[in-house]
Amino acid sequence: MRPNRPVTAALCAAALALTAAACGPGDDEAGGDAKPTVAASLPSGATDGIKIPDDIKEKLKQHGIDMEKWKGGAWKNWKREDWLREAGDYINPIIEGLWDPDRMRDADKTPQPPAVDPDAGKDQGVTDPTPAPVSAKQASAPYHANVPASGKVFFDGPEGSMVCSATVVKDPAHPGKSNLVWTAGHCVHAGKAGGWYRNIAFVPSYNNAGKTAPELKGAPRDQVAPYGVWWSDWAQTSDQWIATGGPTGGAGAPYDFAVLHVTPEKGAGKSLEETVGSALPVEFAAPAVQKVASITATGYPAAAPFDGQRAFQCTDKPGRLSLTAAAPVMYRIGCTMTGGSSGGGWIAAGADGKPALVSNTSIGPAKAGWLAGPRLGPEAKGVYTAVSNKFK
């Protein structure tokens, strides 16, 4: 499934619909050699008093980016030569106040997940029959009491602000004090047609009370983001997603996962895990698809009939989906969640029988009915371990 974005959801990397569940620029690919993007944005005056670390300033300078111009709106320049692409080129300076309640709410406007070939995956590797649709049910509010590790990811792309879903996960390097968030690769990087998205931030327990979009108009930030806005100071996705991911998932869909390291927008203090009181372990040795009794997917769907403001869930026994004979088999479940739910965590019993994250929403059909997510293996573990080790 693709991330959802307010204007048109064309360029989102793979997400909700064998079409991607996040939203990005347009569906037409802009070419495969775009340079990676710097994640940072700032309306005029929004950076007054914000100190940009010297190492980030230097990195921006190396890419020919004038920080003052960047703060004044130059981050909106999405020319290919300015869109940072490579794995090591991720940059995301904090812009205090950028994600205010109205901007977060409006990021869910007019989502348009891309269309997908309904026969995609047929006769390629092992693919089980299409699952029956499972109606998404609204998660019980307050979310902090019922889905405390879940939240929304906000970011900017060439055609506007977009949204995805995400999950707080444990950090082996910092037991009990994790700042790691799991989401989809297409929620942070456009894949082969582009680079890193900008101004990536995570909001745990977004709209904790579960209010509708009209009810949120004029709501103060502490109601919309009761546990703060956490900026991604590092993001990492698979090499496969960067090289082959596309608007409808493409060959990168089985590797459509990402790990964010986040920091609070305002000052240091408690870790994300301490702040929300929860973080899920990640299972990289889950049983074969047919041996998983059930999976529960959580996300903030934004395409109709949903409004993007509330968390929903689907529970189903997974089947198998193979996009190519050589690619890893993906999990697939019946679920009516739409664009915006991309990146949301899929929870099942881990090896110890306790709840663990085993996948994330990646792709699904244009007309909601099922979702598919990558089965996490050595590539996913490598990304996860690399981010954990970077902040030891």
Residue pairs with C-beta under 8 A, 6 or more apart in sequence:
1 14
1 15
1 16
1 17
1 19
1 20
1 21
1 22
1 113
1 184
1 337
1 338
1 339
1 340
1 341
1 342
1 361
1 362
1 363
1 364
1 371
2 9
2 12
2 13
2 14
2 15
2 16
2 17
2 19
2 20
2 21
2 22
2 23
2 24
2 113
2 114
2 186
2 247
2 339
2 342
3 9
3 12
3 13
3 15
3 20
3 21
3 22
3 23
3 24
3 153
3 155
3 162
3 163
3 164
3 184
3 186
3 187
3 339
3 340
3 342
3 343
4 12
4 21
4 22
4 23
4 107
4 108
4 111
4 113
4 162
4 163
4 164
4 301
4 302
4 303
4 308
4 338
4 339
4 340
4 342
5 12
5 22
5 23
5 24
5 107
5 111
5 157
5 159
5 160
5 161
5 162
5 163
6 106
6 107
6 108
6 109
6 110
6 111
6 160
6 161
6 162
7 109
7 110
7 159
7 160
8 23
8 26
8 110
8 112
8 159
9 22
9 23
9 24
9 111
9 112
9 113
9 114
9 162
9 303
9 339
10 23
10 24
10 25
10 26
10 27
10 28
10 112
10 114
10 159
10 247
11 23
11 24
11 25
11 26
11 27
11 30
11 157
11 158
11 159
11 190
11 193
11 194
11 247
12 20
12 21
12 22
12 23
12 24
12 113
12 114
12 157
12 162
12 186
12 190
12 247
12 339
12 342
13 20
13 22
13 24
13 184
13 185
13 186
13 187
13 189
13 190
13 191
13 241
13 245
13 246
13 247
13 249
13 252
13 256
14 20
14 21
14 184
14 185
14 186
14 191
14 241
14 245
14 246
14 247
14 248
14 249
14 250
14 252
14 253
14 256
14 342
14 362
14 363
15 21
15 22
15 23
15 113
15 164
15 184
15 186
15 187
15 249
15 256
15 339
15 342
15 343
15 361
15 362
15 363
15 364
16 22
16 113
16 301
16 303
16 337
16 338
16 339
16 340
16 341
16 342
16 361
16 363
16 364
16 368
16 371
17 113
17 114
17 115
17 116
17 248
17 339
17 363
17 364
17 365
17 366
17 368
18 116
18 117
18 120
18 121
18 248
18 249
18 253
18 363
18 364
18 365
18 372
19 113
19 114
19 115
19 116
19 247
19 248
19 249
19 339
19 363
19 364
19 365
19 366
20 113
20 114
20 184
20 186
20 246
20 247
20 248
20 249
20 256
20 342
20 362
20 363
21 113
21 164
21 184
21 186
21 338
21 339
21 340
21 341
21 342
21 343
21 361
21 362
21 363
21 364
21 371
22 162
22 163
22 164
22 184
22 186
22 187
22 339
22 340
22 342
22 343
23 111
23 112
23 113
23 157
23 162
23 163
23 339
23 340
24 157
24 158
24 159
24 162
24 186
24 190
24 194
24 197
24 247
25 78
25 157
25 158
25 159
25 190
25 194
26 158
26 159
27 114
27 247
29 192
29 193
29 246
29 247
30 80
30 193
30 194
31 80
31 193
32 192
32 193
33 80
33 85
34 80
34 83
34 85
34 190
34 193
34 194
34 195
35 63
35 80
35 81
35 82
35 83
35 84
35 85
35 86
35 89
35 195
36 83
36 84
36 85
36 86
36 87
36 89
36 90
36 189
36 195
36 196
37 78
37 82
37 83
37 84
37 85
37 89
37 194
37 195
37 196
37 197
37 198
38 60
38 63
38 65
38 70
38 75
38 84
38 89
38 90
38 91
38 92
38 196
38 198
39 90
39 91
39 92
39 93
39 155
39 196
39 197
39 198
39 199
39 200
39 232
39 235
40 70
40 75
40 91
40 92
40 93
40 95
40 198
40 199
41 75
41 76
41 95
41 98
41 156
41 198
41 199
42 70
42 71
42 72
42 73
42 75
42 93
42 95
42 98
43 73
43 98
44 72
44 73
46 71
46 95
46 96
46 97
46 98
47 71
47 95
47 96
49 96
50 93
50 94
50 95
50 96
52 67
52 93
53 93
56 91
56 93
57 67
59 89
59 91
60 66
60 67
60 70
60 91
61 67
63 82
63 84
63 89
64 82
65 74
65 82
66 74
71 95
75 156
75 198
75 199
76 156
78 157
78 158
83 194
83 195
83 196
84 90
84 91
84 195
84 196
85 194
85 195
85 196
85 242
86 195
86 242
87 236
87 237
87 239
87 242
89 195
89 196
90 196
90 234
90 235
90 236
91 196
92 198
92 199
92 200
92 231
92 232
92 233
92 234
92 235
94 231
94 233
94 263
94 265
95 199
96 265
96 266
98 199
98 201
99 154
99 199
99 201
99 203
99 225
99 229
100 221
101 216
101 219
101 220
101 221
101 223
101 224
101 225
103 154
103 161
104 152
104 154
104 203
104 206
104 224
104 225
105 213
105 216
105 217
105 224
105 309
106 161
107 154
107 160
107 161
107 162
107 163
107 308
108 163
108 213
108 302
108 307
108 308
108 309
108 340
111 302
111 303
111 308
111 338
111 339
111 340
112 303
112 339
113 303
113 338
113 339
113 364
113 366
114 247
114 248
114 366
115 248
115 366
116 248
116 363
116 364
116 365
116 366
118 365
120 248
120 323
121 127
121 321
121 322
121 323
124 322
124 323
124 324
124 325
125 322
125 323
125 324
125 325
125 326
125 327
125 329
126 320
126 322
126 329
127 320
127 321
127 322
128 319
128 320
128 321
128 332
129 319
130 369
130 370
131 316
131 319
131 332
131 333
131 334
131 370
132 334
133 334
133 335
133 336
133 368
133 369
133 370
134 314
134 315
134 316
134 333
134 334
134 335
134 336
135 314
135 336
136 301
136 306
136 312
136 313
136 314
136 335
136 336
136 337
137 312
137 313
137 314
138 210
138 310
138 311
138 312
138 313
139 146
139 147
139 150
139 210
139 298
139 310
139 311
139 312
139 313
140 146
141 208
141 209
141 210
142 205
142 208
142 209
142 210
143 150
143 205
143 206
143 207
143 208
143 210
143 311
144 204
144 205
144 208
144 226
144 227
144 276
144 277
147 205
147 298
147 311
147 313
148 168
148 204
148 205
148 276
148 277
148 278
149 167
149 168
149 169
149 204
149 276
149 278
149 279
149 280
149 345
150 165
150 166
150 167
150 168
150 204
150 205
150 298
150 299
150 311
150 344
150 345
151 165
151 166
151 167
151 168
151 181
151 202
151 203
151 204
151 205
151 206
152 163
152 164
152 165
152 166
152 202
152 203
152 206
152 300
153 163
153 164
153 165
153 166
153 181
153 183
153 187
153 188
153 200
153 201
153 202
153 203
153 260
153 343
154 161
154 162
154 163
154 199
154 200
154 201
154 202
154 203
155 161
155 162
155 163
155 164
155 187
155 188
155 197
155 198
155 199
155 200
155 201
156 162
156 197
156 198
156 199
157 190
157 197
157 198
158 194
162 197
163 300
163 302
163 308
163 340
164 183
164 184
164 186
164 187
164 340
164 342
164 343
164 344
165 183
165 298
165 299
165 300
165 340
165 341
165 342
165 343
165 344
165 345
165 361
166 181
166 182
166 183
166 187
166 202
166 260
166 343
166 344
166 345
167 181
167 182
167 183
167 280
167 298
167 344
167 345
167 357
167 360
168 178
168 180
168 181
168 182
168 204
168 272
168 273
168 276
168 278
168 279
168 280
169 178
169 180
169 181
169 182
169 259
169 279
169 280
169 281
169 282
169 357
169 384
170 178
170 180
170 273
170 279
170 280
170 281
170 282
171 177
171 178
171 179
171 180
171 273
171 279
171 388
171 391
172 385
172 388
173 388
173 389
173 391
173 392
174 271
174 388
174 391
176 271
176 273
176 274
177 270
177 271
177 273
177 274
178 271
178 272
178 273
178 279
179 230
179 261
179 262
179 263
179 271
179 272
179 273
179 391
180 259
180 260
180 261
180 262
180 272
180 279
180 384
180 387
180 388
181 202
181 230
181 232
181 259
181 260
181 261
181 262
181 272
182 257
182 258
182 259
182 260
182 282
182 343
182 345
182 357
182 360
182 384
183 257
183 258
183 259
183 260
183 342
183 343
183 360
184 256
184 257
184 258
184 342
184 343
184 360
184 361
184 362
185 191
185 237
185 238
185 241
185 242
185 245
185 252
185 255
185 256
185 257
185 258
186 241
186 245
186 249
186 256
186 342
186 343
186 362
187 197
187 258
187 342
187 343
188 196
188 197
188 200
188 232
188 235
188 237
188 258
188 260
189 195
189 196
189 197
189 235
189 237
189 241
189 242
189 245
189 258
190 196
190 197
190 245
191 241
191 242
191 244
191 245
191 246
191 247
191 250
191 252
192 242
192 243
192 244
192 245
192 246
192 250
192 252
193 246
193 247
196 235
200 231
200 232
200 235
200 260
201 229
201 230
201 231
201 232
201 262
201 265
202 229
202 230
202 231
202 232
202 260
202 262
202 272
203 224
203 225
203 227
203 228
203 229
203 230
204 227
204 228
204 230
204 272
204 275
204 276
205 226
205 227
205 276
206 224
206 225
206 300
206 309
206 311
207 216
207 223
207 224
207 309
207 310
207 311
208 223
208 226
209 223
210 310
210 311
211 219
211 223
211 309
211 310
212 307
212 309
212 310
213 307
213 308
213 309
216 223
216 224
216 309
227 275
227 276
228 264
228 265
228 266
228 275
229 264
229 265
230 262
230 263
230 264
230 265
230 272
231 262
231 263
231 264
231 265
232 260
232 261
232 262
233 261
233 262
233 263
234 260
234 261
234 387
234 390
234 391
235 258
235 259
235 260
235 261
236 258
236 259
236 383
236 386
236 387
237 257
237 258
237 259
237 383
238 252
238 255
238 256
238 257
238 258
238 379
238 380
238 383
240 251
240 252
240 254
240 255
240 379
241 252
241 255
241 256
241 257
241 258
242 252
243 252
244 250
244 251
244 252
245 251
245 252
245 253
245 255
245 256
246 252
248 363
249 256
249 323
249 362
249 363
251 323
251 324
251 327
253 323
253 327
253 330
253 362
253 363
253 372
253 374
254 323
254 327
254 328
254 329
254 330
254 374
254 375
255 328
255 374
255 379
255 380
256 360
256 362
256 363
256 373
256 374
257 359
257 360
257 362
257 374
257 376
257 380
257 383
258 343
258 383
259 383
259 384
259 387
260 387
261 387
261 390
261 391
262 272
264 272
264 275
269 275
272 279
273 279
280 345
280 347
280 355
280 356
280 357
281 350
281 354
281 356
281 357
282 356
282 357
282 376
282 380
282 384
283 348
283 350
283 351
283 356
283 357
283 358
283 376
284 376
284 377
284 378
284 380
284 381
284 384
285 351
286 292
286 348
286 350
286 351
286 356
286 358
286 375
286 376
289 318
289 319
289 320
289 329
289 331
289 375
290 319
290 320
292 317
292 318
292 331
292 348
292 358
293 317
293 348
293 349
294 315
294 316
294 317
294 318
294 348
295 315
295 316
295 317
295 318
295 331
295 333
295 346
295 347
295 348
295 358
295 359
296 313
296 314
296 315
296 346
296 347
296 348
297 313
297 314
297 315
297 333
297 335
297 337
297 341
297 344
297 345
297 346
297 347
297 361
297 371
297 373
298 311
298 312
298 313
298 344
298 345
298 347
299 311
299 312
299 313
299 337
299 340
299 341
299 342
299 343
299 344
299 361
300 308
300 309
300 310
300 311
300 312
300 340
300 341
300 344
301 308
301 312
301 337
301 338
301 339
301 340
301 341
302 308
302 338
302 339
302 340
302 341
303 338
303 339
303 340
303 368
304 338
306 312
306 337
306 338
306 340
308 340
312 337
312 341
314 333
314 334
314 335
314 336
314 337
314 371
316 333
316 334
316 335
317 333
318 331
318 332
318 333
319 331
319 332
319 333
320 329
320 330
320 331
320 332
321 329
321 330
321 331
321 332
321 372
322 329
322 330
323 330
328 374
328 375
328 377
329 375
330 359
330 362
330 363
330 372
330 373
330 374
330 375
331 346
331 358
331 359
331 372
331 373
331 374
331 375
332 370
332 371
332 372
332 373
333 346
333 370
333 371
333 372
334 369
334 370
335 364
335 368
335 369
335 370
335 371
336 368
336 369
337 344
337 361
337 364
337 368
337 371
338 368
341 361
341 371
342 360
342 361
342 362
343 360
343 361
344 360
344 361
345 357
345 359
345 360
346 357
346 358
346 359
346 360
346 361
346 373
347 355
347 356
347 357
347 358
348 355
348 356
348 358
349 355
349 356
350 356
350 358
358 375
358 376
359 373
359 374
359 375
359 376
360 373
360 374
361 371
361 373
362 371
362 372
362 373
362 374
363 371
363 372
364 370
364 371
364 372
374 380
